[in-house]
């Protein structure tokens, strides 16, 4: 089923004056706990991950699932990504069908099945180097981990670069924090995950250092760097994935 797109959103200068908490996505599997859980996997074709040469990106598109209620984090997230990435970063609303057939437990979706649905539903959008990320509010897992924050896939034929990010555990439900603070923390977490994913899907080898570190818990995600290690950053700048100098116009996603 084709996704229903609303008018693309524009994300200009970030309105937040406070520092964003460092954060963001994976390019393999940004998971939470290491304890595996046995469960029946949906009968859905799973996308495969493929290695490719490091090279530039045409576009990054963030698809916002219709039932994602808290969306204050999206503008600072897009602003931060636009600050560091060479490729344009755009946002589109989508109502992607995520039915019970994709559940792997009574409350968790199979992340691979969701990724396959994203691939199928957005096949006509963009080109071979368009990186697509679905932001949604549902908990996820795969066959190895009890839950995952995010996961990303690259397929060779036809070429697809897709990531799935669950805001279920990244969102902040703390009445003691202001609305802006909650949005900043969620944006920072999503930023780390997506930035890692973009680099790895673009072809960067996974060195596991700095922002490429693998967080198994939310605390580890919050504590890890939002920056690339020098050698990784140099390679990404040379490949025209990262800007040599970050742009102005929005608040920088800084270390907490």
Secondary structure as a PSIPRED ss2 file (coil, helix, strand):
# PSIPRED VFORMAT (PSIPRED V4.0)

   1 X C   1.000  0.000  0.000
   2 X C   1.000  0.000  0.000
   3 X C   1.000  0.000  0.000
   4 X C   1.000  0.000  0.000
   5 X C   1.000  0.000  0.000
   6 X C   1.000  0.000  0.000
   7 X C   1.000  0.000  0.000
   8 X C   1.000  0.000  0.000
   9 X E   0.000  0.000  1.000
  10 X C   1.000  0.000  0.000
  11 X C   1.000  0.000  0.000
  12 X C   1.000  0.000  0.000
  13 X C   1.000  0.000  0.000
  14 X C   1.000  0.000  0.000
  15 X C   1.000  0.000  0.000
  16 X C   1.000  0.000  0.000
  17 X C   1.000  0.000  0.000
  18 X C   1.000  0.000  0.000
  19 X C   1.000  0.000  0.000
  20 X E   0.000  0.000  1.000
  21 X E   0.000  0.000  1.000
  22 X C   1.000  0.000  0.000
  23 X C   1.000  0.000  0.000
  24 X E   0.000  0.000  1.000
  25 X C   1.000  0.000  0.000
  26 X C   1.000  0.000  0.000
  27 X C   1.000  0.000  0.000
  28 X C   1.000  0.000  0.000
  29 X E   0.000  0.000  1.000
  30 X E   0.000  0.000  1.000
  31 X E   0.000  0.000  1.000
  32 X C   1.000  0.000  0.000
  33 X C   1.000  0.000  0.000
  34 X C   1.000  0.000  0.000
  35 X C   1.000  0.000  0.000
  36 X C   1.000  0.000  0.000
  37 X C   1.000  0.000  0.000
  38 X C   1.000  0.000  0.000
  39 X C   1.000  0.000  0.000
  40 X C   1.000  0.000  0.000
  41 X C   1.000  0.000  0.000
  42 X C   1.000  0.000  0.000
  43 X C   1.000  0.000  0.000
  44 X C   1.000  0.000  0.000
  45 X C   1.000  0.000  0.000
  46 X C   1.000  0.000  0.000
  47 X C   1.000  0.000  0.000
  48 X C   1.000  0.000  0.000
  49 X C   1.000  0.000  0.000
  50 X C   1.000  0.000  0.000
  51 X C   1.000  0.000  0.000
  52 X C   1.000  0.000  0.000
  53 X C   1.000  0.000  0.000
  54 X C   1.000  0.000  0.000
  55 X C   1.000  0.000  0.000
  56 X C   1.000  0.000  0.000
  57 X C   1.000  0.000  0.000
  58 X C   1.000  0.000  0.000
  59 X E   0.000  0.000  1.000
  60 X E   0.000  0.000  1.000
  61 X E   0.000  0.000  1.000
  62 X E   0.000  0.000  1.000
  63 X E   0.000  0.000  1.000
  64 X E   0.000  0.000  1.000
  65 X E   0.000  0.000  1.000
  66 X C   1.000  0.000  0.000
  67 X C   1.000  0.000  0.000
  68 X C   1.000  0.000  0.000
  69 X C   1.000  0.000  0.000
  70 X C   1.000  0.000  0.000
  71 X C   1.000  0.000  0.000
  72 X H   0.000  1.000  0.000
  73 X H   0.000  1.000  0.000
  74 X H   0.000  1.000  0.000
  75 X H   0.000  1.000  0.000
  76 X H   0.000  1.000  0.000
  77 X H   0.000  1.000  0.000
  78 X H   0.000  1.000  0.000
  79 X H   0.000  1.000  0.000
  80 X H   0.000  1.000  0.000
  81 X H   0.000  1.000  0.000
  82 X H   0.000  1.000  0.000
  83 X H   0.000  1.000  0.000
  84 X H   0.000  1.000  0.000
  85 X E   0.000  0.000  1.000
  86 X C   1.000  0.000  0.000
  87 X C   1.000  0.000  0.000
  88 X E   0.000  0.000  1.000
  89 X E   0.000  0.000  1.000
  90 X E   0.000  0.000  1.000
  91 X E   0.000  0.000  1.000
  92 X E   0.000  0.000  1.000
  93 X E   0.000  0.000  1.000
  94 X E   0.000  0.000  1.000
  95 X C   1.000  0.000  0.000
  96 X C   1.000  0.000  0.000
  97 X C   1.000  0.000  0.000
  98 X C   1.000  0.000  0.000
  99 X C   1.000  0.000  0.000
 100 X H   0.000  1.000  0.000
 101 X H   0.000  1.000  0.000
 102 X H   0.000  1.000  0.000
 103 X E   0.000  0.000  1.000
 104 X C   1.000  0.000  0.000
 105 X C   1.000  0.000  0.000
 106 X C   1.000  0.000  0.000
 107 X C   1.000  0.000  0.000
 108 X C   1.000  0.000  0.000
 109 X E   0.000  0.000  1.000
 110 X E   0.000  0.000  1.000
 111 X H   0.000  1.000  0.000
 112 X H   0.000  1.000  0.000
 113 X H   0.000  1.000  0.000
 114 X H   0.000  1.000  0.000
 115 X H   0.000  1.000  0.000
 116 X H   0.000  1.000  0.000
 117 X H   0.000  1.000  0.000
 118 X H   0.000  1.000  0.000
 119 X H   0.000  1.000  0.000
 120 X H   0.000  1.000  0.000
 121 X H   0.000  1.000  0.000
 122 X C   1.000  0.000  0.000
 123 X C   1.000  0.000  0.000
 124 X C   1.000  0.000  0.000
 125 X C   1.000  0.000  0.000
 126 X C   1.000  0.000  0.000
 127 X C   1.000  0.000  0.000
 128 X C   1.000  0.000  0.000
 129 X C   1.000  0.000  0.000
 130 X E   0.000  0.000  1.000
 131 X E   0.000  0.000  1.000
 132 X E   0.000  0.000  1.000
 133 X E   0.000  0.000  1.000
 134 X E   0.000  0.000  1.000
 135 X E   0.000  0.000  1.000
 136 X E   0.000  0.000  1.000
 137 X C   1.000  0.000  0.000
 138 X C   1.000  0.000  0.000
 139 X C   1.000  0.000  0.000
 140 X E   0.000  0.000  1.000
 141 X E   0.000  0.000  1.000
 142 X C   1.000  0.000  0.000
 143 X C   1.000  0.000  0.000
 144 X C   1.000  0.000  0.000
 145 X C   1.000  0.000  0.000
 146 X C   1.000  0.000  0.000
 147 X C   1.000  0.000  0.000
 148 X E   0.000  0.000  1.000
 149 X E   0.000  0.000  1.000
 150 X E   0.000  0.000  1.000
 151 X E   0.000  0.000  1.000
 152 X E   0.000  0.000  1.000
 153 X E   0.000  0.000  1.000
 154 X E   0.000  0.000  1.000
 155 X E   0.000  0.000  1.000
 156 X C   1.000  0.000  0.000
 157 X C   1.000  0.000  0.000
 158 X C   1.000  0.000  0.000
 159 X C   1.000  0.000  0.000
 160 X E   0.000  0.000  1.000
 161 X E   0.000  0.000  1.000
 162 X E   0.000  0.000  1.000
 163 X E   0.000  0.000  1.000
 164 X E   0.000  0.000  1.000
 165 X E   0.000  0.000  1.000
 166 X E   0.000  0.000  1.000
 167 X C   1.000  0.000  0.000
 168 X C   1.000  0.000  0.000
 169 X C   1.000  0.000  0.000
 170 X C   1.000  0.000  0.000
 171 X C   1.000  0.000  0.000
 172 X C   1.000  0.000  0.000
 173 X C   1.000  0.000  0.000
 174 X C   1.000  0.000  0.000
 175 X C   1.000  0.000  0.000
 176 X C   1.000  0.000  0.000
 177 X C   1.000  0.000  0.000
 178 X C   1.000  0.000  0.000
 179 X H   0.000  1.000  0.000
 180 X H   0.000  1.000  0.000
 181 X H   0.000  1.000  0.000
 182 X H   0.000  1.000  0.000
 183 X H   0.000  1.000  0.000
 184 X H   0.000  1.000  0.000
 185 X H   0.000  1.000  0.000
 186 X H   0.000  1.000  0.000
 187 X H   0.000  1.000  0.000
 188 X H   0.000  1.000  0.000
 189 X H   0.000  1.000  0.000
 190 X H   0.000  1.000  0.000
 191 X H   0.000  1.000  0.000
 192 X H   0.000  1.000  0.000
 193 X H   0.000  1.000  0.000
 194 X H   0.000  1.000  0.000
 195 X H   0.000  1.000  0.000
 196 X H   0.000  1.000  0.000
 197 X H   0.000  1.000  0.000
 198 X H   0.000  1.000  0.000
 199 X H   0.000  1.000  0.000
 200 X H   0.000  1.000  0.000
 201 X H   0.000  1.000  0.000
 202 X C   1.000  0.000  0.000
 203 X C   1.000  0.000  0.000
 204 X C   1.000  0.000  0.000
 205 X C   1.000  0.000  0.000
 206 X C   1.000  0.000  0.000
 207 X C   1.000  0.000  0.000
 208 X C   1.000  0.000  0.000
 209 X C   1.000  0.000  0.000
 210 X H   0.000  1.000  0.000
 211 X H   0.000  1.000  0.000
 212 X H   0.000  1.000  0.000
 213 X C   1.000  0.000  0.000
 214 X C   1.000  0.000  0.000
 215 X C   1.000  0.000  0.000
 216 X C   1.000  0.000  0.000
 217 X C   1.000  0.000  0.000
 218 X H   0.000  1.000  0.000
 219 X H   0.000  1.000  0.000
 220 X H   0.000  1.000  0.000
 221 X H   0.000  1.000  0.000
 222 X H   0.000  1.000  0.000
 223 X H   0.000  1.000  0.000
 224 X C   1.000  0.000  0.000
 225 X C   1.000  0.000  0.000
 226 X C   1.000  0.000  0.000
 227 X C   1.000  0.000  0.000
 228 X C   1.000  0.000  0.000
 229 X C   1.000  0.000  0.000
 230 X H   0.000  1.000  0.000
 231 X H   0.000  1.000  0.000
 232 X H   0.000  1.000  0.000
 233 X H   0.000  1.000  0.000
 234 X H   0.000  1.000  0.000
 235 X H   0.000  1.000  0.000
 236 X H   0.000  1.000  0.000
 237 X H   0.000  1.000  0.000
 238 X H   0.000  1.000  0.000
 239 X C   1.000  0.000  0.000
 240 X C   1.000  0.000  0.000
 241 X C   1.000  0.000  0.000
 242 X E   0.000  0.000  1.000
 243 X C   1.000  0.000  0.000
 244 X C   1.000  0.000  0.000
 245 X C   1.000  0.000  0.000
 246 X C   1.000  0.000  0.000
 247 X C   1.000  0.000  0.000
 248 X C   1.000  0.000  0.000
 249 X C   1.000  0.000  0.000
 250 X C   1.000  0.000  0.000
 251 X C   1.000  0.000  0.000
 252 X C   1.000  0.000  0.000
 253 X E   0.000  0.000  1.000
 254 X E   0.000  0.000  1.000
 255 X C   1.000  0.000  0.000
 256 X C   1.000  0.000  0.000
